[in-house]
Amino acid sequence: MIRPFRGESGQSLVEFSMVLPLLVLIVLGIAETGYALLEQHVVTKLSREGSNLISRDVSLQDATSAMKTMKTRPVDFDNGSRLIFSVVKKVATTGTPNYDKVILYQRYEYGTLSAASALKTKGAATFGGAPNYEAPNSDSNTNLQIANVPASLVLASGGMAYVTEVYTKYNLITPLDRFGITLPTKLYSIAYF
């Protein structure tokens, strides 16, 4: 019987201690990525549901009430999330400054998280009150024109698109930030109907 050298068990311990931090980092990264993907999926599903609601002629106020009841982890509009409903319209009224332009026709925002819509208007826009939050003088107020119309958004004259944006805080479940790995602190999804 051959007896191992005494130093071999020490060598294995040293090799294991060198590889362990890397293995822990990989396992934490896999866990964090899976958790982030799950939460992003929830945010995406909620944004699609919001656009589906407002596309069915539900008032923005009623859609907001419905979305508040649909809250699920990680989205809680009363604590760390934001909901932005927008209705964009291609103006069909000839002879008006906004004729054949895509404008922001309705907008309502709800939630505690500080976040801005990805749809930017050319100027300051104001909207009426509940239940529909419509822009006054939408045919003539050039501030309502959307400055960054997505190329994929093609509307017929008089057509509308219903947009829901959902933002939420992302809380880490692992201490990856202590290793110098930066991860997003907000999750975001936008849906067009």
N, C-alpha and C positions, 0 to 999 in steps of 0.2 A: 504494500500500500504506500502510495506517494503522499507525503504530507505537504500541504501548501505552505508557502513562505508566510511568515507572520505579517509582512508588509502588504500582502494582497488585500486583506480585509480593510485596511486603512485606505488603500488606494481606491477601492470601490466607494467608500464613504466620501472621500474627497470628490470623486467624479460625480456622485449623486448630488452632493451639495452644490456643485457647479451647474448642473443641469436643472435642478429643482426650480430656481427662480424663473427660468425660461418656460418650463412646463406650466407653472402657476400662471404666468402671464398669458400664455396661449389659452388655457382653460378659462380664465377670467374674460379674455377677449371674445371667446366663443359664446360664453354665457351672456355677456353684455350685448353682443351683436344680435343674438336671438331675441333677447328681451326688447331691444330697440325696434327690430323688425315687426314684432308682434304689436307693439304700441303704435308704430307707423301705420300698420294695417287697420287698427281701430280708428285712427284719425282719418284715414282715407275713406273708410266705409261711412263715417259720420258726414263727411263733406259731400259724398255722393247722395246720401239720404236727404241732406238739406236741399241740394239742388233739385232732387226729385220732388220734394214737398212744394217748393215755391214755383216749380214749373206747372203745377196742377191748380193754379189760381188760388192758392192758399195765401192769405195775407202774410206779410213778413212778420207781423206781431204773433200771429197764430203759429207760424212755422218756428219762431223762436221758442215759444212755449212748448211745442212738441219736442224740439231739440234738447231743451233743458231736461225733459223727462227721460230722454234717451242717454243721458250721460252715463258713461262707464269708464272705468279706469283705463287710461290716465286722464281722460277728458272730464273736467268739471268746470262749467262755465262760471260758476260762482266762486271758484277758487283756483286760479292759475291757468285758465284757458280763455280763448277768444273766438267768437263766431262772427263772421262778416257775410251778410247777404247782399248781393248786388244784382240788379237787373239792368242789362245793357240793351240798348235799342238802336236800330238804324232808322233815323228819322226819314219819314216819307212825305212830309209836308213841303211841297215845292214853294220856292220863294222865301224860305226862312234861312237864317244863317247856318243852321245845323243840318240843312237838307243833305241827305245821303252820307251823313257822318254817323259814326258810332258814338253814342253818348251814354253816360251813366244816368239811367232813368229813375232807379230806386236804390236806396242803400240804407241798411240798418246794421249796427254793430252792437254786440253784447258780450260782456265778459270782463274779467279782472286783469287779464294779461295785457301788457302794453305791446301792441303789434299793429302794423299798418297793412292795408290792402295792397296786393300786387298790382291792381288796376288803378293807375294814376290818371287823374283828370288834368286838363291843361291849366286849370285855375281852381280857386276855392269854390267848393260846391256846397250848397245847403239843401236840406231835404225837409219836407213837411213832416207832420206828426203821424201818430198811429191812425189806422192800422197798416197803411201801405208805405209810408215814408217816401212819397214821390217828390221829385224835384219840380219846383215851380218854374214855369216858362221854359220847359225842356226843349221846345222847338227853336228858341231864340238865344238861350244862355250858352254862349260858346265856351264858358268855363267847364261845362259838363262833358265836352268832347274828351274821349279817352286818348291819352297820349301814347300809350303802349299797347295797342290792340294786338293780341296774339295773331300770328299769321294763320293759325289753324281755325280762327274764329271768322267764319264767312256767314254773313247775314243777308237775307233778301231785304229789299226796301220795306220798312215797317216791321221787320222781324225782330224777335227778342231772344236773348240768351240769359239763362238763369245761372248765377255763379254763387257758390258757397265756398268760403275759406274757413278753415279751422286751424287754429294755433293752440299748442299746449306745451307746458313745461315738460322737459324730460329729466327725470331724476335717475341718477346712476344707481345701479344695484351692486356694483363692484367698485373697488378703490383704484380703478385704472388711472384716474386723474393724478394720483400720487406718484405714478410712474412716469409722469410727463406726457401722457397720451391725452390729447384733448378730444372731447366728443361734443356734439351739438347739445345745446341747452334747451332748444325749442324744436318741436316737431311741427310740420306744416303740410297741409294738403289743400288743393284747390280742385273743384269739380265744376264742369260746364255742362248744362243741359239745354 
